[in-house]
């Protein structure tokens, strides 16, 4: 369920309770939104939410999440004892590694609608993939792409280059 942007923590908490969610995902494009996410975590804990929280987006790094948001870390400050569910960095939109790690510890989802022991059909045909392997486009002049490259985002954000280094 996508609640949109600039959603107050109270709205997220209400929706999480209503839908009995398995996880909460927050994404921040700007540094300010990353700080708001960090401030929301104690509110989630105070509300009694015990679900994992995935933090991602352009403004977040794994280091920020680990040092400032994950409970029990030196930079976690007040969050150390107040966040109840696991907190993880999701560098892409899915957060696969974090979610897979959580699923390994569970047999079934808490609110799975199937009764225990219900059979799951495993004879559904698997459709063939549209193509196999990689596709390469080789008739594009790279000079046509350069105007679309944000050099600051590439060099600083992705490659970590800073002045003086």
PyMOL CGO cylinders between C-alpha atoms (Angstrom):
from pymol import cmd
from pymol.cgo import CYLINDER

trace = [
    CYLINDER, 0.00, 0.00, 0.00, 1.59, 3.26, -1.11, 0.3, 1, 1, 1, 1, 1, 1,
    CYLINDER, 1.59, 3.26, -1.11, 0.43, 6.05, 1.18, 0.3, 1, 1, 1, 1, 1, 1,
    CYLINDER, 0.43, 6.05, 1.18, 2.21, 8.77, -0.80, 0.3, 1, 1, 1, 1, 1, 1,
    CYLINDER, 2.21, 8.77, -0.80, 4.65, 11.46, 0.27, 0.3, 1, 1, 1, 1, 1, 1,
    CYLINDER, 4.65, 11.46, 0.27, 4.87, 13.55, 3.44, 0.3, 1, 1, 1, 1, 1, 1,
    CYLINDER, 4.87, 13.55, 3.44, 2.65, 11.14, 5.34, 0.3, 1, 1, 1, 1, 1, 1,
    CYLINDER, 2.65, 11.14, 5.34, 2.67, 11.65, 9.13, 0.3, 1, 1, 1, 1, 1, 1,
    CYLINDER, 2.67, 11.65, 9.13, 3.81, 8.77, 11.32, 0.3, 1, 1, 1, 1, 1, 1,
    CYLINDER, 3.81, 8.77, 11.32, 0.33, 8.55, 12.84, 0.3, 1, 1, 1, 1, 1, 1,
    CYLINDER, 0.33, 8.55, 12.84, -1.19, 7.79, 9.42, 0.3, 1, 1, 1, 1, 1, 1,
    CYLINDER, -1.19, 7.79, 9.42, 1.43, 5.09, 8.76, 0.3, 1, 1, 1, 1, 1, 1,
    CYLINDER, 1.43, 5.09, 8.76, 0.76, 3.56, 12.18, 0.3, 1, 1, 1, 1, 1, 1,
    CYLINDER, 0.76, 3.56, 12.18, -3.03, 3.57, 11.67, 0.3, 1, 1, 1, 1, 1, 1,
    CYLINDER, -3.03, 3.57, 11.67, -2.72, 1.97, 8.21, 0.3, 1, 1, 1, 1, 1, 1,
    CYLINDER, -2.72, 1.97, 8.21, -0.19, -0.61, 9.45, 0.3, 1, 1, 1, 1, 1, 1,
    CYLINDER, -0.19, -0.61, 9.45, -2.60, -1.66, 12.19, 0.3, 1, 1, 1, 1, 1, 1,
    CYLINDER, -2.60, -1.66, 12.19, -5.61, -1.68, 9.88, 0.3, 1, 1, 1, 1, 1, 1,
    CYLINDER, -5.61, -1.68, 9.88, -3.90, -3.82, 7.22, 0.3, 1, 1, 1, 1, 1, 1,
    CYLINDER, -3.90, -3.82, 7.22, -1.85, -5.92, 9.68, 0.3, 1, 1, 1, 1, 1, 1,
    CYLINDER, -1.85, -5.92, 9.68, 1.24, -5.37, 7.55, 0.3, 1, 1, 1, 1, 1, 1,
    CYLINDER, 1.24, -5.37, 7.55, 4.31, -7.60, 7.48, 0.3, 1, 1, 1, 1, 1, 1,
    CYLINDER, 4.31, -7.60, 7.48, 6.71, -4.67, 7.05, 0.3, 1, 1, 1, 1, 1, 1,
    CYLINDER, 6.71, -4.67, 7.05, 6.84, -0.90, 6.66, 0.3, 1, 1, 1, 1, 1, 1,
    CYLINDER, 6.84, -0.90, 6.66, 8.91, 0.64, 3.89, 0.3, 1, 1, 1, 1, 1, 1,
    CYLINDER, 8.91, 0.64, 3.89, 9.99, 4.28, 3.95, 0.3, 1, 1, 1, 1, 1, 1,
    CYLINDER, 9.99, 4.28, 3.95, 11.80, 6.03, 1.13, 0.3, 1, 1, 1, 1, 1, 1,
    CYLINDER, 11.80, 6.03, 1.13, 13.55, 9.39, 1.26, 0.3, 1, 1, 1, 1, 1, 1,
    CYLINDER, 13.55, 9.39, 1.26, 14.65, 11.47, -1.68, 0.3, 1, 1, 1, 1, 1, 1,
    CYLINDER, 14.65, 11.47, -1.68, 16.01, 14.35, 0.40, 0.3, 1, 1, 1, 1, 1, 1,
    CYLINDER, 16.01, 14.35, 0.40, 18.15, 14.52, 3.53, 0.3, 1, 1, 1, 1, 1, 1,
    CYLINDER, 18.15, 14.52, 3.53, 15.27, 16.10, 5.42, 0.3, 1, 1, 1, 1, 1, 1,
    CYLINDER, 15.27, 16.10, 5.42, 13.07, 13.09, 4.67, 0.3, 1, 1, 1, 1, 1, 1,
    CYLINDER, 13.07, 13.09, 4.67, 15.82, 10.78, 5.94, 0.3, 1, 1, 1, 1, 1, 1,
    CYLINDER, 15.82, 10.78, 5.94, 15.82, 12.64, 9.24, 0.3, 1, 1, 1, 1, 1, 1,
    CYLINDER, 15.82, 12.64, 9.24, 12.02, 12.44, 9.42, 0.3, 1, 1, 1, 1, 1, 1,
    CYLINDER, 12.02, 12.44, 9.42, 12.23, 8.67, 8.88, 0.3, 1, 1, 1, 1, 1, 1,
    CYLINDER, 12.23, 8.67, 8.88, 14.68, 8.42, 11.78, 0.3, 1, 1, 1, 1, 1, 1,
    CYLINDER, 14.68, 8.42, 11.78, 12.29, 10.44, 13.94, 0.3, 1, 1, 1, 1, 1, 1,
    CYLINDER, 12.29, 10.44, 13.94, 9.35, 8.19, 13.00, 0.3, 1, 1, 1, 1, 1, 1,
    CYLINDER, 9.35, 8.19, 13.00, 10.97, 5.02, 14.35, 0.3, 1, 1, 1, 1, 1, 1,
    CYLINDER, 10.97, 5.02, 14.35, 10.41, 5.82, 18.05, 0.3, 1, 1, 1, 1, 1, 1,
    CYLINDER, 10.41, 5.82, 18.05, 6.79, 6.68, 17.24, 0.3, 1, 1, 1, 1, 1, 1,
    CYLINDER, 6.79, 6.68, 17.24, 6.34, 3.27, 15.63, 0.3, 1, 1, 1, 1, 1, 1,
    CYLINDER, 6.34, 3.27, 15.63, 7.77, 1.67, 18.77, 0.3, 1, 1, 1, 1, 1, 1,
    CYLINDER, 7.77, 1.67, 18.77, 5.62, 3.75, 21.10, 0.3, 1, 1, 1, 1, 1, 1,
    CYLINDER, 5.62, 3.75, 21.10, 2.59, 2.62, 19.12, 0.3, 1, 1, 1, 1, 1, 1,
    CYLINDER, 2.59, 2.62, 19.12, 3.58, -1.01, 19.71, 0.3, 1, 1, 1, 1, 1, 1,
    CYLINDER, 3.58, -1.01, 19.71, 4.45, -1.88, 16.09, 0.3, 1, 1, 1, 1, 1, 1,
    CYLINDER, 4.45, -1.88, 16.09, 6.83, -4.82, 15.96, 0.3, 1, 1, 1, 1, 1, 1,
    CYLINDER, 6.83, -4.82, 15.96, 7.16, -5.23, 12.19, 0.3, 1, 1, 1, 1, 1, 1,
    CYLINDER, 7.16, -5.23, 12.19, 10.40, -4.74, 10.25, 0.3, 1, 1, 1, 1, 1, 1,
    CYLINDER, 10.40, -4.74, 10.25, 11.04, -1.26, 8.86, 0.3, 1, 1, 1, 1, 1, 1,
    CYLINDER, 11.04, -1.26, 8.86, 12.88, -0.95, 5.53, 0.3, 1, 1, 1, 1, 1, 1,
    CYLINDER, 12.88, -0.95, 5.53, 14.56, 2.41, 4.96, 0.3, 1, 1, 1, 1, 1, 1,
    CYLINDER, 14.56, 2.41, 4.96, 15.65, 3.35, 1.47, 0.3, 1, 1, 1, 1, 1, 1,
    CYLINDER, 15.65, 3.35, 1.47, 15.81, 6.05, -1.15, 0.3, 1, 1, 1, 1, 1, 1,
    CYLINDER, 15.81, 6.05, -1.15, 18.36, 8.38, -2.63, 0.3, 1, 1, 1, 1, 1, 1,
    CYLINDER, 18.36, 8.38, -2.63, 18.99, 10.23, 0.64, 0.3, 1, 1, 1, 1, 1, 1,
    CYLINDER, 18.99, 10.23, 0.64, 19.90, 7.14, 2.67, 0.3, 1, 1, 1, 1, 1, 1,
    CYLINDER, 19.90, 7.14, 2.67, 23.07, 5.16, 2.86, 0.3, 1, 1, 1, 1, 1, 1,
    CYLINDER, 23.07, 5.16, 2.86, 23.68, 1.88, 4.60, 0.3, 1, 1, 1, 1, 1, 1,
    CYLINDER, 23.68, 1.88, 4.60, 26.03, 3.71, 6.97, 0.3, 1, 1, 1, 1, 1, 1,
    CYLINDER, 26.03, 3.71, 6.97, 23.36, 6.24, 8.01, 0.3, 1, 1, 1, 1, 1, 1,
    CYLINDER, 23.36, 6.24, 8.01, 20.82, 3.50, 8.64, 0.3, 1, 1, 1, 1, 1, 1,
    CYLINDER, 20.82, 3.50, 8.64, 23.33, 1.37, 10.58, 0.3, 1, 1, 1, 1, 1, 1,
    CYLINDER, 23.33, 1.37, 10.58, 24.71, 4.21, 12.69, 0.3, 1, 1, 1, 1, 1, 1,
    CYLINDER, 24.71, 4.21, 12.69, 21.66, 6.40, 13.19, 0.3, 1, 1, 1, 1, 1, 1,
    CYLINDER, 21.66, 6.40, 13.19, 18.58, 4.21, 12.86, 0.3, 1, 1, 1, 1, 1, 1,
    CYLINDER, 18.58, 4.21, 12.86, 19.32, 0.58, 13.77, 0.3, 1, 1, 1, 1, 1, 1,
    CYLINDER, 19.32, 0.58, 13.77, 18.71, -0.08, 17.47, 0.3, 1, 1, 1, 1, 1, 1,
    CYLINDER, 18.71, -0.08, 17.47, 21.75, -0.94, 19.54, 0.3, 1, 1, 1, 1, 1, 1,
    CYLINDER, 21.75, -0.94, 19.54, 24.30, 0.95, 17.43, 0.3, 1, 1, 1, 1, 1, 1,
    CYLINDER, 24.30, 0.95, 17.43, 26.52, 3.66, 18.93, 0.3, 1, 1, 1, 1, 1, 1,
    CYLINDER, 26.52, 3.66, 18.93, 24.94, 6.45, 16.87, 0.3, 1, 1, 1, 1, 1, 1,
    CYLINDER, 24.94, 6.45, 16.87, 21.44, 5.14, 17.45, 0.3, 1, 1, 1, 1, 1, 1,
    CYLINDER, 21.44, 5.14, 17.45, 21.02, 7.43, 20.45, 0.3, 1, 1, 1, 1, 1, 1,
    CYLINDER, 21.02, 7.43, 20.45, 17.53, 7.28, 21.91, 0.3, 1, 1, 1, 1, 1, 1,
    CYLINDER, 17.53, 7.28, 21.91, 16.49, 4.65, 19.42, 0.3, 1, 1, 1, 1, 1, 1,
    CYLINDER, 16.49, 4.65, 19.42, 18.55, 1.94, 21.11, 0.3, 1, 1, 1, 1, 1, 1,
    CYLINDER, 18.55, 1.94, 21.11, 15.84, 0.72, 23.43, 0.3, 1, 1, 1, 1, 1, 1,
    CYLINDER, 15.84, 0.72, 23.43, 12.77, 2.17, 21.72, 0.3, 1, 1, 1, 1, 1, 1,
    CYLINDER, 12.77, 2.17, 21.72, 12.57, 0.49, 18.31, 0.3, 1, 1, 1, 1, 1, 1,
    CYLINDER, 12.57, 0.49, 18.31, 11.01, -2.94, 18.63, 0.3, 1, 1, 1, 1, 1, 1,
    CYLINDER, 11.01, -2.94, 18.63, 11.07, -4.38, 15.11, 0.3, 1, 1, 1, 1, 1, 1,
    CYLINDER, 11.07, -4.38, 15.11, 14.15, -4.90, 12.94, 0.3, 1, 1, 1, 1, 1, 1,
    CYLINDER, 14.15, -4.90, 12.94, 15.34, -1.89, 10.95, 0.3, 1, 1, 1, 1, 1, 1,
    CYLINDER, 15.34, -1.89, 10.95, 17.25, -2.38, 7.70, 0.3, 1, 1, 1, 1, 1, 1,
    CYLINDER, 17.25, -2.38, 7.70, 18.59, -0.51, 4.71, 0.3, 1, 1, 1, 1, 1, 1,
    CYLINDER, 18.59, -0.51, 4.71, 16.95, -1.32, 1.38, 0.3, 1, 1, 1, 1, 1, 1,
    CYLINDER, 16.95, -1.32, 1.38, 19.28, 0.08, -1.29, 0.3, 1, 1, 1, 1, 1, 1,
    CYLINDER, 19.28, 0.08, -1.29, 16.84, -0.86, -4.02, 0.3, 1, 1, 1, 1, 1, 1,
    CYLINDER, 16.84, -0.86, -4.02, 13.06, -0.78, -3.96, 0.3, 1, 1, 1, 1, 1, 1,
    CYLINDER, 13.06, -0.78, -3.96, 12.65, -4.40, -2.90, 0.3, 1, 1, 1, 1, 1, 1,
    CYLINDER, 12.65, -4.40, -2.90, 15.14, -4.86, -0.05, 0.3, 1, 1, 1, 1, 1, 1,
    CYLINDER, 15.14, -4.86, -0.05, 15.36, -8.55, -1.02, 0.3, 1, 1, 1, 1, 1, 1,
    CYLINDER, 15.36, -8.55, -1.02, 18.26, -9.55, 1.21, 0.3, 1, 1, 1, 1, 1, 1,
    CYLINDER, 18.26, -9.55, 1.21, 16.71, -8.02, 4.32, 0.3, 1, 1, 1, 1, 1, 1,
    CYLINDER, 16.71, -8.02, 4.32, 13.27, -9.48, 3.66, 0.3, 1, 1, 1, 1, 1, 1,
    CYLINDER, 13.27, -9.48, 3.66, 14.68, -12.93, 2.84, 0.3, 1, 1, 1, 1, 1, 1,
    CYLINDER, 14.68, -12.93, 2.84, 16.59, -12.91, 6.12, 0.3, 1, 1, 1, 1, 1, 1,
    CYLINDER, 16.59, -12.91, 6.12, 13.39, -12.18, 8.00, 0.3, 1, 1, 1, 1, 1, 1,
    CYLINDER, 13.39, -12.18, 8.00, 11.44, -14.89, 6.18, 0.3, 1, 1, 1, 1, 1, 1,
    CYLINDER, 11.44, -14.89, 6.18, 14.00, -17.56, 7.09, 0.3, 1, 1, 1, 1, 1, 1,
    CYLINDER, 14.00, -17.56, 7.09, 12.93, -17.15, 10.70, 0.3, 1, 1, 1, 1, 1, 1,
    CYLINDER, 12.93, -17.15, 10.70, 9.22, -17.59, 9.98, 0.3, 1, 1, 1, 1, 1, 1,
    CYLINDER, 9.22, -17.59, 9.98, 7.14, -20.58, 8.95, 0.3, 1, 1, 1, 1, 1, 1,
    CYLINDER, 7.14, -20.58, 8.95, 4.01, -18.66, 8.04, 0.3, 1, 1, 1, 1, 1, 1,
    CYLINDER, 4.01, -18.66, 8.04, 2.92, -15.07, 7.95, 0.3, 1, 1, 1, 1, 1, 1,
    CYLINDER, 2.92, -15.07, 7.95, 1.11, -14.02, 11.11, 0.3, 1, 1, 1, 1, 1, 1,
    CYLINDER, 1.11, -14.02, 11.11, -2.16, -13.32, 9.33, 0.3, 1, 1, 1, 1, 1, 1,
    CYLINDER, -2.16, -13.32, 9.33, -2.04, -15.83, 6.50, 0.3, 1, 1, 1, 1, 1, 1,
    CYLINDER, -2.04, -15.83, 6.50, -5.61, -16.51, 5.43, 0.3, 1, 1, 1, 1, 1, 1,
    CYLINDER, -5.61, -16.51, 5.43, -4.97, -20.17, 4.58, 0.3, 1, 1, 1, 1, 1, 1,
    CYLINDER, -4.97, -20.17, 4.58, -5.78, -22.70, 7.28, 0.3, 1, 1, 1, 1, 1, 1,
    CYLINDER, -5.78, -22.70, 7.28, -2.83, -24.73, 8.61, 0.3, 1, 1, 1, 1, 1, 1,
    CYLINDER, -2.83, -24.73, 8.61, -1.96, -27.59, 6.26, 0.3, 1, 1, 1, 1, 1, 1,
    CYLINDER, -1.96, -27.59, 6.26, -3.88, -26.14, 3.28, 0.3, 1, 1, 1, 1, 1, 1,
    CYLINDER, -3.88, -26.14, 3.28, -2.59, -27.48, -0.03, 0.3, 1, 1, 1, 1, 1, 1,
    CYLINDER, -2.59, -27.48, -0.03, -0.98, -25.14, -2.52, 0.3, 1, 1, 1, 1, 1, 1,
    CYLINDER, -0.98, -25.14, -2.52, -1.33, -25.97, -6.22, 0.3, 1, 1, 1, 1, 1, 1,
    CYLINDER, -1.33, -25.97, -6.22, 2.10, -26.62, -7.71, 0.3, 1, 1, 1, 1, 1, 1,
    CYLINDER, 2.10, -26.62, -7.71, 1.04, -27.76, -11.19, 0.3, 1, 1, 1, 1, 1, 1,
    CYLINDER, 1.04, -27.76, -11.19, 0.56, -24.29, -12.69, 0.3, 1, 1, 1, 1, 1, 1,
    CYLINDER, 0.56, -24.29, -12.69, 2.37, -24.01, -16.03, 0.3, 1, 1, 1, 1, 1, 1,
    CYLINDER, 2.37, -24.01, -16.03, 5.37, -21.68, -16.03, 0.3, 1, 1, 1, 1, 1, 1,
    CYLINDER, 5.37, -21.68, -16.03, 5.28, -19.29, -18.99, 0.3, 1, 1, 1, 1, 1, 1,
    CYLINDER, 5.28, -19.29, -18.99, 8.40, -19.11, -21.17, 0.3, 1, 1, 1, 1, 1, 1,
    CYLINDER, 8.40, -19.11, -21.17, 10.55, -15.99, -20.68, 0.3, 1, 1, 1, 1, 1, 1,
    CYLINDER, 10.55, -15.99, -20.68, 10.28, -13.33, -23.40, 0.3, 1, 1, 1, 1, 1, 1,
    CYLINDER, 10.28, -13.33, -23.40, 14.01, -13.72, -24.12, 0.3, 1, 1, 1, 1, 1, 1,
    CYLINDER, 14.01, -13.72, -24.12, 17.11, -15.27, -22.57, 0.3, 1, 1, 1, 1, 1, 1,
    CYLINDER, 17.11, -15.27, -22.57, 20.40, -13.53, -21.86, 0.3, 1, 1, 1, 1, 1, 1,
    CYLINDER, 20.40, -13.53, -21.86, 21.30, -9.88, -22.16, 0.3, 1, 1, 1, 1, 1, 1,
    CYLINDER, 21.30, -9.88, -22.16, 20.21, -7.43, -24.79, 0.3, 1, 1, 1, 1, 1, 1,
    CYLINDER, 20.21, -7.43, -24.79, 22.72, -4.92, -26.09, 0.3, 1, 1, 1, 1, 1, 1,
    CYLINDER, 22.72, -4.92, -26.09, 21.93, -1.76, -28.02, 0.3, 1, 1, 1, 1, 1, 1,
    CYLINDER, 21.93, -1.76, -28.02, 24.97, -0.92, -30.09, 0.3, 1, 1, 1, 1, 1, 1,
    CYLINDER, 24.97, -0.92, -30.09, 23.69, 1.69, -32.51, 0.3, 1, 1, 1, 1, 1, 1,
    CYLINDER, 23.69, 1.69, -32.51, 23.58, 4.63, -30.07, 0.3, 1, 1, 1, 1, 1, 1,
    CYLINDER, 23.58, 4.63, -30.07, 26.30, 7.27, -30.12, 0.3, 1, 1, 1, 1, 1, 1,
    CYLINDER, 26.30, 7.27, -30.12, 27.38, 7.73, -26.46, 0.3, 1, 1, 1, 1, 1, 1,
    CYLINDER, 27.38, 7.73, -26.46, 27.71, 11.46, -27.06, 0.3, 1, 1, 1, 1, 1, 1,
    CYLINDER, 27.71, 11.46, -27.06, 23.92, 11.57, -27.35, 0.3, 1, 1, 1, 1, 1, 1,
    CYLINDER, 23.92, 11.57, -27.35, 23.61, 10.23, -23.79, 0.3, 1, 1, 1, 1, 1, 1,
    CYLINDER, 23.61, 10.23, -23.79, 26.05, 12.61, -22.06, 0.3, 1, 1, 1, 1, 1, 1,
    CYLINDER, 26.05, 12.61, -22.06, 23.57, 15.52, -21.77, 0.3, 1, 1, 1, 1, 1, 1,
    CYLINDER, 23.57, 15.52, -21.77, 21.33, 13.25, -19.67, 0.3, 1, 1, 1, 1, 1, 1,
    CYLINDER, 21.33, 13.25, -19.67, 24.03, 12.26, -17.14, 0.3, 1, 1, 1, 1, 1, 1,
    CYLINDER, 24.03, 12.26, -17.14, 23.90, 14.08, -13.82, 0.3, 1, 1, 1, 1, 1, 1,
    CYLINDER, 23.90, 14.08, -13.82, 27.64, 14.23, -13.16, 0.3, 1, 1, 1, 1, 1, 1,
    CYLINDER, 27.64, 14.23, -13.16, 27.32, 15.37, -9.56, 0.3, 1, 1, 1, 1, 1, 1,
    CYLINDER, 27.32, 15.37, -9.56, 25.00, 12.48, -8.70, 0.3, 1, 1, 1, 1, 1, 1,
    CYLINDER, 25.00, 12.48, -8.70, 27.24, 10.03, -10.55, 0.3, 1, 1, 1, 1, 1, 1,
    CYLINDER, 27.24, 10.03, -10.55, 30.61, 11.10, -9.16, 0.3, 1, 1, 1, 1, 1, 1,
    CYLINDER, 30.61, 11.10, -9.16, 29.56, 12.09, -5.65, 0.3, 1, 1, 1, 1, 1, 1,
    CYLINDER, 29.56, 12.09, -5.65, 26.50, 9.98, -4.95, 0.3, 1, 1, 1, 1, 1, 1,
    CYLINDER, 26.50, 9.98, -4.95, 27.29, 6.72, -6.70, 0.3, 1, 1, 1, 1, 1, 1,
    CYLINDER, 27.29, 6.72, -6.70, 31.08, 6.70, -6.83, 0.3, 1, 1, 1, 1, 1, 1,
    CYLINDER, 31.08, 6.70, -6.83, 31.71, 8.59, -3.58, 0.3, 1, 1, 1, 1, 1, 1,
    CYLINDER, 31.71, 8.59, -3.58, 34.20, 11.09, -5.03, 0.3, 1, 1, 1, 1, 1, 1,
    CYLINDER, 34.20, 11.09, -5.03, 34.68, 14.33, -3.10, 0.3, 1, 1, 1, 1, 1, 1,
    CYLINDER, 34.68, 14.33, -3.10, 36.86, 17.36, -3.70, 0.3, 1, 1, 1, 1, 1, 1,
    CYLINDER, 36.86, 17.36, -3.70, 40.36, 17.06, -2.35, 0.3, 1, 1, 1, 1, 1, 1,
    CYLINDER, 40.36, 17.06, -2.35, 40.55, 13.30, -2.66, 0.3, 1, 1, 1, 1, 1, 1,
]
cmd.load_cgo(trace, "trace")
